[in-house]
Amino acid sequence: MIKNLQDTTTLNNGVKMPWFGLGVFKVKEGPELVNAVKTAIKHGYRSVDTAAIYGNEEGVGKGIKEGLEESGISREELFVTSKVWNTDLGYESTIAAYEKSIEKLGLEYLDLYLIHWPVEGKYKDAWRALETLYKEGRVKAIGVSNFQIHHLKDLMKEAEIKPMINQVEYHPKLTQKELQVFCRENDIQLEAWSPLMQGQLLDNEVLKEIANKHNKTVAQVILRWDLQNEVVTIPKSTKEHRIIENANVFDFELTSEEMEIIHELNQNLRVGPDPDNFDF
């Protein structure tokens, strides 16, 4: 059982990654972002997830720097993720994008670097670049985002190194059962983006009922469901009370019956693009 905010899952290369982290999708550069990252670190978060396309790596880097200083922890105790965007997919261009990301973040290395979307005809060259960065010790772990089973199979046919992570849209309305089974069988850790379905699940009556039983919020119930499903989760928030509240999920457990009720909310419904049909 996952006991606290610093508990980790061990990836297929032996690297330890926190089960719980802070996401910063759609958070603009500026003091609010810097403060959110710093606040999360001060309150015990040890994982921060950003991406080149978010356009906020500099602010994240500043928040990390201030957070480390104020909490007195070392860089090695933090797990930082970024992602290469579609326009940079290619061998040389992916390596150049990595350089740019760590420069903006003000870091010497990343803990995890992901291919953001499975752009056909491009992701294999990008993966070779990630393998190079990994072999050179410049990134601790490499993985993909938004890959379906057929993308993973296609990539692994030629890959020297198997992805350690697949970060996908995952929430009670999109449970991705088959993908999760495939990832588990292949020792690829599943990670959830948009775990709260961008707020669309917070009024759900079924979830409210379960939350009331545990004296918790709907958000806390969903995040707890992620963890009990052994899915890494990275909820986004910029407000201190919400950052604290989101992480307050280690003092209760959902019953197997409640887990099943939440699973049954699945409608294969996405709030983000379809990985088999996107045009960016």
HELIX and SHEET records of a PDB file:
HELIX    1   1 PRO A   31  LYS A   42  1                                  12    
HELIX    2   2 ALA A   52  TYR A   54  5                                   3    
HELIX    3   3 GLU A   57  SER A   71  1                                  15    
HELIX    4   4 ARG A   75  GLU A   77  5                                   3    
HELIX    5   5 ASN A   86  ASP A   88  5                                   3    
HELIX    6   6 TYR A   91  LEU A  105  1                                  15    
HELIX    7   7 TYR A  123  LYS A  135  1                                  13    
HELIX    8   8 ILE A  149  GLU A  158  1                                  10    
HELIX    9   9 LYS A  177  GLU A  185  1                                   9    
HELIX   10  10 MET A  197  GLY A  199  5                                   3    
HELIX   11  11 GLU A  205  HIS A  214  1                                  10    
HELIX   12  12 VAL A  218  GLN A  228  1                                  11    
HELIX   13  13 GLU A  240  ASN A  246  1                                   7    
HELIX   14  14 SER A  256  HIS A  263  1                                   8    
SHEET    1   A 2 THR A   8  THR A  10  0                                        
SHEET    2   A 2 LYS A  16  PRO A  18 -1                                        
SHEET    1   B 8 LEU A  22  GLY A  23  0                                        
SHEET    2   B 8 SER A  47  ASP A  49  1                                        
SHEET    3   B 8 PHE A  79  VAL A  84  1                                        
SHEET    4   B 8 LEU A 110  ILE A 115  1                                        
SHEET    5   B 8 VAL A 139  SER A 145  1                                        
SHEET    6   B 8 ILE A 165  GLU A 169  1                                        
SHEET    7   B 8 GLN A 189  TRP A 193  1                                        
SHEET    8   B 8 VAL A 232  THR A 233  1                                        
END                                                                             
